[in-house]
Amino acid sequence: MLSLQVRAPSVPLAGHLPMGSSASTPHPVTVDSRSLFRDGRPWIPVMGEFHFSRYPASGWREELLKIKAGGIDLVATYLFWNQHENEAGVFCFDGDLDVRRFVTLCGEAGLAVAMRIGPWSHGECRNGGFPDWLEETGCTPRTDDPAYLALVEPYYRRIAHELRGLFHDDGGPIVAVQVENELYDQPAHLATLRSMAESAGMRAPLWTATGWGAADIPRDTLLPLYGGYPEAFWEDAYDGWTREMRRHYFFTPIRDDHAIGADLRSSAPTGSGPDDRRYPYATCEVGGGMAIAYHRRPIVPSEDITSLALAKLGSGSVWQGYYLYHGCSQRLDLKEPNQESHDTGYPNDLPTVTYDFQAPLGEYGQARPAFHALRLQHLFLHGYGAELARMPLSLPDTEPESLDDRATLRWAVRSAGEQGFLFVNNHQPHETLPDHKGVQFRVQLDGGRTVTLPAHPVGVPCGAHFVWPIGLDLGAGLRLDWASAQPVTRLETDGVPLTVLAATDGIPVSLALPAGVDVAGPAQVTLGAEATLVTVTEPGTGALLTLQAPTGSVRVLVLSQAEALRLNRLRVFGQDRLVLSDDLVLADGDELRLHTTSPAPSVALFPAPDSLLGAEVGRPLPDGILTRWPLAPAPRLPQPSVETLRAQAVTPQARTGGSHQRASAPRDEDFEKAALHHITIPASALEGDGEVLLRLRYSGDVARAYIDGKLVADHFWYGPDWEIGLRRFAHAATRHGVEIRILPLDPAARIHVDGSAREGLDTGRTCAMVESAELVAVPRRSLRLEEDGRA
């Protein structure tokens, strides 16, 4: 039996932070030392980073709708100074740099915005986003040097001008502003930047700064935000996992991470960092993936991302911020390359173009498994975040002994009064954690009640990570004592509350209800004097329970883990609905839209409308309580032809560079002697409006793609196929084709790849060739009701 006694929550500090909306704001945003509030209700923001200036403006609206469909309600974005003022005194805020248009689209999509205004932003951008001309001025950047502030001031003024009327107190979507990034030892400067931004006209209810690395943040002036990644491209190219990343898979009250940005610090942290008692636990860089550097190329599976995110929630996070949530591309329209590189003194060489980050939404908007898996957590936060936000962390006495402890089951409880959530994480990258047999938890709540769950010991399989409810409000005055299934969402249909739970593979689902509750549905019911135990042996879309108590009637749907990963909750056709699909589904006004990639696409809804109209929609079929409409699969596109123009490549000699003397990427001139392949793209393949991916498998170290002589994409080989979205290049790609240049690896180069992919890179030491090229359609399917149809 695993036991834990919940700590009674302390009284949060309030009124000490100079933040919050003005008194006249219709929907105020405020903050105390424990959590944030929106409209007077506790709010756990789910924030995803998407860099507008690194994605074509023509696609912003659709990508924002995708982001919202993934459960994000707050979009974070950087402003890179060298993009907006590449030449001193010449500002650019048009086209793909039109931040006003981007923020406006966020507001129209129902998304709040956090602006990360720099001036130093990092984001794997050249000089952290500082324009090259800044170095010529002789000022001391990132300090209160008057000469530096005199250059920042007009830039901030122009940002404020572009964003006028879009701040929260004006009815706009901007609720937060971050100044600087990863600045550890200049607290007065951080305070100065906030003051300058406000004086320029930026008036947000929340002001933040990155707090990791024991950063010295001015007290009660900025909210410190934290992060944690599954891997680290900025580490050296040694074999194996980055040790410091292990900490993010444990439940712990420690918020800080000394690993992020460590390669850019001149010394190890010496201070204690911000006082956690004065600020809520907020994050802005929970890893949505990881970038690929030339010397270090990790693979980040979905479960590495979701288990880390769950560990942060279980540790007390009340602001889940992902970096990146949507991949993007470095700009190529500036005077100089825009990526972080050895040429500008960085320790790492990044690709010239790609900044995909293995994110939940890829560089070309591809929906990755992490998109669907994180959405399950986000549904939980939207449904139950108001309760969770006020619940502090409690840990068991038998905590893991060290970062190397793989034997102790990792669990924690967040609770207040008679309600709580029990978190378990039995996953960690690279190092397999054991199955745990005979697991049962005993939790003594601060309200005095002791809860034992489940009723009988269960096994917790390797890889499982989940949250179980204690004292969950089901509506109609009925509470669930506990369940061995994860709460997902709740909605009301036909005036009856419906709670959706999700099973975890390998763990039986049981629910404990108060005695005297009548249960109808596909379950085994054991009546007791003090409780009613319900066992659901076959979770699924048909596992609907109707619970009748003296206080009223409620329903509970228990989905399997696979079905829960396909679940969306969207407001479409006039009401909130459950929507199940293997594909990315979004709501756009009175339209339901899918980006289909699955071999047999379909969409199921509850409550179901009478009918759905759309191209190639099949006849509706029952699917438990839902109704499913099969859809036509994506068309098989005409395939490209590959011509080898130069089979042999000259292997570039291994070099090192940057501040840490790590392996350097090949230079532009090296690609003049690369293996050369020409791919012809059939014009008919790009006739629709959805994305078309050129999926390449190649042998080699690095590759570049050119269209009509212009570099459009590049890739450091690390295992997965290379995907290039052709929609944005459609006309030129069909007219000129795509040229692929590939270089082999010098055996002397010190390169790290994941162990699962090492053999492939070893092959690339001796050859450089395209093995296969495929065009894959990602069509957009729009579904509507009949004009007189009723939901």
VONU-519663 format. One record per residue (C-alpha): z, x, y; residue in one letter. Coordinates in steps of 0.1 Angstrom, whole numbers, padded with zeros to 4 digits, always signed. Each point is the difference from the previous one (the first is absolute). Layout:
% VONU-519663
ZXYa/...
% end
This chain:
% VONU-519663
+0000+0000+0000m/-0010+0014+0034l/+0024-0010+0027s/+0000-0001+0038l/+0024-0013+0026q/-0017-0012+0032v/+0013+0014+0032r/+0008-0027+0026a/-0025+0004+0029p/+0013+0014+0032s/-0006-0017+0033v/-0032+0013+0014p/-0001+0015+0035l/-0019-0020+0025a/-0009+0004+0037g/-0001+0038+0000h/-0037+0004-0004l/-0021-0005+0032p/-0026-0020-0018m/-0010-0036-0007g/-0021-0026+0016s/+0007-0014+0035s/+0021-0032+0000a/-0030-0022+0009s/-0022+0012-0029t/-0009-0030-0022p/+0003+0019-0033h/+0025+0028+0007p/+0002+0032-0020v/+0034+0017+0000t/+0019+0026-0020v/+0036+0010-0009d/+0013+0028-0021s/-0009-0017-0033r/-0032-0019+0004s/-0027-0015+0022l/-0003-0036+0011f/-0030-0021+0009r/+0005-0035+0014d/+0037+0005-0007g/-0006+0005-0037r/+0004+0033-0018p/-0034+0016-0006w/-0011+0028-0023i/-0033+0011+0014p/-0026+0011-0026v/-0021+0025+0020m/-0032+0017-0011g/-0017+0028+0018e/-0037-0004+0009f/-0017+0023+0024h/-0024-0021+0020f/-0019+0029+0015s/-0008+0014-0034r/-0017-0032-0012y/-0031-0017+0013p/+0009-0027+0025a/-0025-0024-0016s/+0023-0001-0030g/+0034-0003+0017w/+0003-0038-0003r/-0007-0001-0038e/+0022+0029-0007e/+0029-0015+0019l/-0004-0032-0020l/+0002+0021-0031k/+0031+0018+0012i/+0017-0034+0008k/-0010-0012-0035a/+0018+0030-0014g/+0033-0013+0015g/+0000+0022+0031i/+0013-0017+0032d/+0002+0030+0023l/-0029+0025+0005v/+0008+0035+0011a/-0027+0021+0016t/-0003+0034+0017y/-0016+0008+0033l/-0014+0035-0002f/-0002+0016+0035w/-0029+0023-0009n/-0021-0031-0009q/+0008-0019+0032h/-0001+0029+0024e/-0022+0026-0017n/-0009+0014+0034e/+0027+0002+0026a/+0000-0030+0022g/-0027-0018-0019v/+0015-0030-0019f/-0017-0018-0029c/+0012-0033-0011f/-0032-0017-0010d/-0018-0006-0033g/+0020+0012-0030d/+0027+0013+0025l/+0005-0035+0016d/+0038-0003-0007v/+0001-0032+0021r/-0025-0018-0023r/+0018+0013-0031f/+0034-0013+0012v/-0015-0033+0010t/-0015-0004-0035l/+0034+0008-0015c/+0016-0028+0021g/-0028-0025-0010e/+0007+0009-0037a/+0037-0007+0004g/+0010+0037-0003l/+0025+0017+0022a/-0007+0035+0012v/+0019+0033+0003a/-0018+0025+0023m/+0006+0037-0008r/-0011+0014+0034i/+0008+0037-0004g/-0009+0021+0020p/+0003+0021-0031w/-0008-0022-0030s/-0009+0022-0030h/-0017-0023-0025g/-0017+0031-0014e/-0020+0001+0033c/-0011+0032+0017r/+0029+0014+0021n/+0020-0031-0009g/-0023-0019+0023g/+0004+0023+0030f/-0033+0006+0018p/-0013+0036-0001d/+0001+0002+0038w/+0037-0005+0000l/+0005+0036-0012e/-0019+0013+0030e/+0023-0016+0025t/+0029+0025-0006g/+0026-0028-0004c/+0026-0002-0027t/-0008-0031-0021p/+0026-0022-0016r/+0026+0009+0026t/+0010-0013+0034d/-0020+0027+0017d/-0012-0018+0032p/-0035+0014-0005a/-0002-0016-0034y/+0015-0033+0011l/-0026-0001+0029a/-0027+0000-0026l/+0016-0026-0023v/+0008-0024+0029e/-0037-0011+0007p/-0007-0003-0037y/+0030-0023-0005y/-0010-0019+0031r/-0035-0006-0014r/+0015-0011-0034i/+0022-0025+0018a/-0031-0012+0020h/-0019-0006-0032e/+0029-0019-0016l/+0010-0021+0030r/+0010-0035-0010g/+0002+0009-0037l/+0037+0009-0002f/+0024-0024-0017h/+0017-0012+0031d/-0034-0010+0014d/-0008-0020-0032g/-0020+0029-0016g/+0004+0016-0034p/+0015+0034+0010i/+0037+0000-0011v/+0005+0038-0003a/-0010+0033+0016v/+0006+0034-0016q/+0001+0031+0022v/-0010+0034-0013e/+0002+0008-0037n/+0021+0025-0021e/+0017+0015+0030l/+0033+0014-0010y/+0017+0018+0028d/-0009-0016+0033q/+0021-0032+0004p/-0002+0000+0038a/-0038+0002-0003h/-0001-0030-0023l/+0020-0020+0025a/-0023+0011+0028t/-0030-0012-0019l/+0015-0034-0005r/+0009-0002+0037s/-0036+0011+0010m/-0016-0025-0023a/+0021-0029+0014e/-0006+0011+0035s/-0038-0001-0008a/+0004-0036-0011g/+0006+0001-0037m/+0029-0024-0007r/+0007-0005-0037a/+0032-0014-0015p/+0002+0029-0025l/-0003+0038+0008w/-0001+0025-0029t/-0003+0036-0009a/-0003+0018-0034t/+0034+0010-0011g/-0006+0022-0031w/+0009+0036-0002g/+0034-0006+0016a/-0019-0007+0033a/+0021+0000+0032d/-0007-0034+0013i/+0015-0011+0034p/+0029-0022-0009r/-0005-0037+0003d/-0034+0004+0017t/-0025+0000-0029l/+0002-0014-0035l/-0003+0028-0026p/-0026-0008-0026l/-0002+0017-0034y/-0024+0005-0029g/-0005+0014-0034g/-0031+0008-0021y/-0008+0002-0037p/-0017+0034+0004e/-0007+0025+0028a/-0033+0016+0008f/+0018+0023+0024w/+0018+0019-0027e/-0013+0032-0016d/-0024-0001-0029a/+0026+0005-0028y/-0003-0019-0032d/+0021-0032-0005g/+0016-0025+0022w/+0014+0006+0035t/+0038+0002-0007r/+0012-0016+0032e/-0020-0032-0007m/+0023-0008-0030r/+0027-0013+0024r/-0022-0029+0010h/+0003-0015-0035y/+0038-0003+0002f/+0021-0026+0018f/+0019+0018+0027t/+0016-0006+0034p/-0018+0032+0012i/-0028-0010+0023r/-0013+0034+0010d/-0027+0021-0016d/-0003+0036+0009h/-0033+0004-0018a/-0023-0019+0023i/-0016+0023+0025g/+0020+0030-0013a/-0031+0022+0001d/-0002-0006+0038l/+0036+0009+0008r/+0010+0035+0008s/+0034-0002-0016s/+0020-0022-0023a/+0019-0030+0015p/+0034+0010+0013t/+0014-0032+0016g/+0013-0032-0017s/-0027-0023+0014g/+0005-0034+0015p/+0032-0019-0007d/-0010-0026-0026d/+0029-0023+0009r/-0017-0008+0033r/-0035-0009-0012y/-0016-0022-0027p/-0016+0018-0029y/-0037+0000+0011a/-0030+0018-0014t/-0035+0007+0013c/-0013+0024-0026e/+0007-0013-0035v/-0029+0016-0019g/-0028-0025-0006g/-0017+0029-0018g/-0006+0037+0009m/-0028+0020+0017a/-0019+0027-0017i/+0001+0035+0014a/-0023+0027-0012y/+0028+0020-0016h/+0021-0029-0014r/-0017-0032-0014r/+0025-0024-0015p/-0008-0033-0018i/+0023-0029+0010v/+0000-0029-0024p/+0010-0035+0011s/+0034+0000-0017e/+0010+0032+0018d/-0005-0019+0033i/+0016-0033-0010t/+0031+0015-0016s/+0006+0022+0030l/-0003-0030+0023a/+0024-0020-0021l/+0025+0029+0000a/-0001+0000+0038k/+0007-0038+0000l/+0028+0004-0024g/+0014+0028+0021s/+0003-0022+0030g/-0033+0000+0018s/-0005-0028+0025v/-0034+0011+0013w/-0026+0010-0026q/-0027+0021+0016g/-0028+0015-0020y/-0021+0030+0008y/-0029-0004-0006l/-0006-0036-0010y/-0037+0001+0008h/-0020+0031-0004g/-0025+0012+0026c/-0024+0028+0011s/+0004+0028+0025q/-0022-0004+0031r/-0032+0020+0001l/-0011-0008+0036d/+0022+0025+0018l/-0009+0035+0012k/+0021+0015-0027e/+0011-0009-0036p/+0029-0025+0002n/+0018+0008-0032q/+0031+0022-0006e/-0013+0035-0011s/+0007+0037-0003h/-0023+0005+0030d/+0025-0017+0023t/+0030+0018-0015g/+0012-0026-0025y/+0013+0010-0034p/-0025-0024-0017n/-0037-0006-0001d/-0008-0037-0002l/-0035-0015-0006p/-0022-0002+0030t/-0006-0037-0004v/+0020-0018-0026t/+0036-0012+0007y/+0001-0025-0029d/+0036+0010-0008f/-0003-0018-0034q/+0013-0030+0020a/+0004-0036-0012p/-0031-0007+0020l/-0025+0028-0002g/-0021+0018+0025e/-0027-0027-0003y/+0024-0029-0005g/+0002+0003-0038q/+0030-0019-0015a/+0019+0023-0022r/+0026-0010-0027p/+0028+0010+0025a/-0013-0027+0024f/+0007-0028-0026h/+0032+0016-0013a/+0015+0005+0035l/-0009-0036+0009r/+0024-0012-0027l/+0029+0018+0019q/-0013-0013+0033h/+0001-0036-0012l/+0036+0006-0009f/+0008+0013+0034l/-0018-0029+0018h/+0019-0025-0022g/+0034+0017-0001y/+0001+0027+0027g/+0021-0021+0024a/+0028+0001-0026e/-0006+0036-0011l/+0000+0013+0035a/+0037-0006+0005r/+0010+0014-0034m/+0013+0036-0001p/-0003+0024-0029l/+0025+0004-0028s/-0003+0026-0027l/+0016+0003-0035p/+0026+0026-0007d/-0022+0015-0027t/-0027+0013+0023e/-0026+0027-0011p/+0015+0034+0003e/-0029+0018+0016s/-0037-0002+0007l/-0006+0013-0035d/+0020-0029-0017d/-0024-0020-0021r/+0025-0015-0023a/+0020-0023+0023t/-0014-0034+0007l/-0007-0004+0037r/+0012-0032+0015w/+0016-0014+0031a/+0010-0033+0016v/-0004-0014+0035r/+0023-0029+0005s/+0020-0020+0025a/+0025-0027-0010g/-0011-0019-0031e/-0036+0010+0001q/-0018+0033-0008g/-0029+0018-0016f/+0002+0025-0028l/-0026+0028+0001f/-0010+0022-0029v/-0025+0029+0000n/-0008+0017-0033n/-0032+0017+0012h/-0006+0034+0014q/-0033+0019+0003p/-0010+0027-0025h/+0034+0000-0018e/+0004-0028-0025t/+0033-0018+0002l/+0015-0013-0032p/+0002-0036-0012d/+0035-0014+0004h/+0014-0022-0028k/+0027-0025+0002g/+0001-0003+0038v/+0023-0025+0016q/+0014+0000+0035f/+0033-0012+0014r/+0001-0005+0038v/+0032-0009+0018q/-0011-0017+0032l/+0019+0004+0033d/+0006-0037-0001g/+0022+0005-0030g/-0023-0013-0028r/-0010+0023-0029t/-0035-0005-0014v/-0011+0014-0034t/-0038+0001-0005l/-0019-0006-0021p/+0020-0020-0025a/-0010+0024-0028h/-0008+0037+0003p/-0037+0008+0004v/-0022+0031-0001g/-0014+0014+0032v/-0033+0017-0008p/-0012+0033+0014c/-0019-0008+0032g/+0016-0033+0007a/+0011-0006+0036h/+0012-0034+0013f/+0025-0021+0019v/+0021-0028-0014w/+0017-0027+0020p/+0036-0009+0001i/+0010-0034+0016g/-0036-0008+0010l/-0005-0032+0020d/-0025-0022-0018l/+0002-0028+0026g/+0014-0035-0002a/+0035+0015-0001g/-0005+0017-0034l/+0006+0038-0005r/-0012+0022-0028l/+0030+0020-0012d/-0023+0028-0011w/-0033+0007-0017a/-0016+0028-0020s/-0032-0005+0019a/-0011+0010+0035q/-0001-0025+0028p/-0035-0001+0015v/-0004-0029+0025t/+0011-0036+0007r/-0019-0029+0015l/+0003-0038+0001e/-0025-0023-0017t/+0001-0038+0001d/+0035+0004+0016g/+0014+0019-0030v/+0010+0037+0004p/-0018+0024-0023l/+0013+0035-0008t/-0023+0026-0017v/+0015+0027-0021l/-0018+0029-0018a/+0009+0014-0034a/+0001+0038-0006t/-0019+0011-0031d/+0024+0007-0029g/+0030-0019+0015i/+0008-0035-0011p/+0002-0026+0027v/+0032-0020+0003s/+0015-0021+0028l/+0036-0009+0005a/+0006-0034+0018l/+0031-0019+0008p/+0013-0023-0027a/-0013-0035+0001g/-0036+0008+0011v/-0026-0017-0021d/-0030+0021-0009v/-0035-0012-0009a/-0028+0023-0010g/-0011+0026-0025p/+0034+0018-0004a/+0030+0003-0024q/+0031-0015+0016v/+0035+0009-0010t/+0027-0022+0016l/+0034+0015+0007g/+0032-0012+0016a/-0005+0022+0030e/-0038+0007+0001a/-0033-0010-0013t/-0021+0028-0015l/-0038-0003+0000v/-0022+0023-0020t/-0038+0001+0008v/-0017+0015-0030t/-0036-0003+0013e/-0002+0007+0037p/-0033-0011+0015g/-0018-0025+0022t/+0013-0028-0022g/+0037+0011+0000a/+0011-0026+0026l/+0036-0012-0002l/+0013-0031+0017t/+0037+0003+0008l/+0019-0032+0008q/+0035+0003+0015a/+0022-0026+0018p/-0011+0016+0033t/-0037-0004-0007g/-0031+0012-0019s/-0017+0034+0001v/-0027+0018-0020r/-0002+0036-0012v/-0032+0017-0012l/+0003+0031-0021v/-0031+0022+0000l/-0007+0029-0023s/-0001+0034+0016q/-0038+0001-0002a/-0004-0034+0016e/+0025+0010+0027a/-0021+0030+0010l/-0029-0025+0006r/+0020-0023+0021l/-0007-0007+0037n/+0017-0025+0023r/-0025-0011+0026l/-0001-0027+0026r/-0034-0015-0006v/-0016-0035+0001f/+0030-0012+0021g/+0030+0011-0020q/+0017+0029-0018d/-0013+0005-0035r/+0004+0023-0029l/-0033+0018-0007v/-0006+0021-0032l/-0029+0024-0003s/-0008+0034-0013d/-0019+0007+0032d/+0010+0004+0037l/+0004-0035+0015v/+0005-0008+0037l/+0003-0031+0022a/-0023-0003+0030d/+0006-0033+0017g/-0013-0028-0022d/-0016+0026-0024e/+0012+0018-0030l/-0018+0033-0004r/-0001+0024-0030l/-0012+0036-0002h/-0009+0000-0037t/+0000+0030-0022t/+0013-0014-0033s/-0024-0006-0029p/+0008-0037-0003a/+0013-0011+0035p/+0018-0033+0005s/+0025-0015+0023v/+0029-0024-0009a/+0019-0021+0025l/+0032-0021+0002f/+0001-0025+0014p/-0037-0004-0009a/-0025-0016+0023p/-0023-0027-0014d/-0029+0024+0000s/-0012+0034+0013l/-0035+0007+0013l/-0017+0033+0000g/-0029+0020-0015a/+0002+0000-0038e/+0034-0017-0004v/+0005-0013-0035g/+0017-0032-0012r/+0038+0000+0005p/+0022+0006-0030l/+0038-0005-0005p/+0021+0031+0001d/+0036-0011-0005g/+0011-0017+0033i/-0030+0016+0018l/-0037-0009+0000t/-0024+0028-0006r/-0036+0003+0012w/-0021+0027-0017p/-0024+0019+0023l/-0032+0018-0007a/+0005+0038-0006p/-0012+0025+0025a/-0038+0005-0004p/-0012+0030-0018r/-0017+0020+0027l/-0032+0020-0003p/+0012+0035-0008q/-0006+0032+0019p/-0021+0029-0012s/+0013+0035+0002v/-0023+0030+0005e/+0013+0036-0003t/-0016+0020+0028l/+0021+0032-0006r/+0019+0003-0032a/+0017+0033+0006q/+0027+0006+0027a/+0014+0031+0014v/+0038+0000-0006t/+0018+0006+0033p/+0025+0028-0002q/+0036-0011-0001a/+0017+0002+0034r/+0035-0007+0014t/+0010-0010+0034g/+0023-0020+0023g/+0036+0007+0007s/+0009+0001-0037h/-0030+0019-0014q/-0010-0028-0023r/-0034-0004-0016a/-0027-0009+0026s/-0027-0025-0004a/-0037+0012-0001p/-0016+0004+0035r/-0030-0019+0013d/-0022+0029-0007e/+0011+0001-0037d/-0016-0034-0005f/-0034+0015+0010e/+0001+0016-0035k/+0014-0030-0019a/-0016-0018-0029a/-0021-0027+0016l/-0007-0035-0013h/-0019-0029+0016h/+0010-0036-0008i/-0025-0027+0008t/+0016-0033+0009i/-0021-0032-0007p/-0002-0021+0032a/+0007-0032-0020s/+0034+0013-0010a/+0012-0004+0036l/-0014-0034+0008e/+0033-0019+0000g/+0030+0003+0023d/+0027+0014-0023g/+0008+0036-0006e/-0022+0021-0024v/+0017+0030-0015l/-0019+0031-0011l/+0022+0012-0028r/-0005+0036-0009l/+0012+0021-0029r/-0007+0037+0005y/+0010+0035-0012s/+0011+0024+0026g/+0027+0009+0025d/-0011-0018+0032v/-0029-0022+0010a/-0015-0014+0031r/-0023-0030+0007a/-0026+0000+0027y/-0023-0027+0012i/-0030+0009+0022d/+0016+0035+0004g/+0033-0014+0012k/+0033+0006-0018l/+0014-0034-0010v/+0026+0007-0027a/+0016+0029-0019d/+0022+0005-0030h/+0024+0025-0015f/-0003-0006-0038w/+0034-0012-0014y/-0009-0023-0029g/-0010-0035+0010p/-0036-0009+0007d/-0012+0005+0035w/-0008-0033+0018e/-0021-0002+0032i/-0004-0034+0018g/-0036-0004+0010l/+0002-0032+0021r/+0006+0019+0033r/-0030+0023-0008f/-0022-0027-0015a/-0032+0005+0020h/+0001+0038-0001a/+0011+0002-0036a/-0029-0022-0013t/-0025+0018+0023r/+0010+0036-0006h/+0022-0001-0032g/+0032+0020-0004v/+0001+0037-0004e/+0029+0014-0021i/+0009+0037+0003r/+0025+0014-0025i/+0017+0034-0003l/+0018+0015-0030p/+0035+0015+0001l/+0007+0037+0002d/+0025+0007-0028p/+0020+0021+0024a/+0008-0031+0022a/+0036-0013-0005r/-0005-0037-0003i/+0024-0027-0013h/-0013-0032-0017v/+0019-0025-0021d/+0004+0012-0036g/-0020-0030-0012s/-0030+0012+0020a/+0003+0038-0004r/-0027+0003-0027e/-0025-0016+0023g/+0006+0024+0028l/-0002+0029-0025d/-0035-0013-0009t/-0008+0000+0037g/+0006+0038+0001r/-0034+0007-0015t/-0023-0029+0009c/-0009-0023+0029a/-0018-0031-0010m/-0001-0038+0004v/+0008-0014-0035e/-0006-0037+0009s/-0007-0022+0030a/+0006-0037+0000e/-0003-0028+0027l/+0028-0026-0003v/-0001-0032+0020a/+0032-0015+0015v/-0014-0034+0011p/+0019-0023+0024r/+0004-0035-0015r/+0008-0028+0024s/+0016-0032-0013l/+0005-0032+0020r/+0010-0036-0005l/-0026-0028+0001e/-0002-0014+0035e/+0019-0031-0011d/+0020+0019-0026g/+0038-0003+0001r/+0025+0026-0010a/
% end
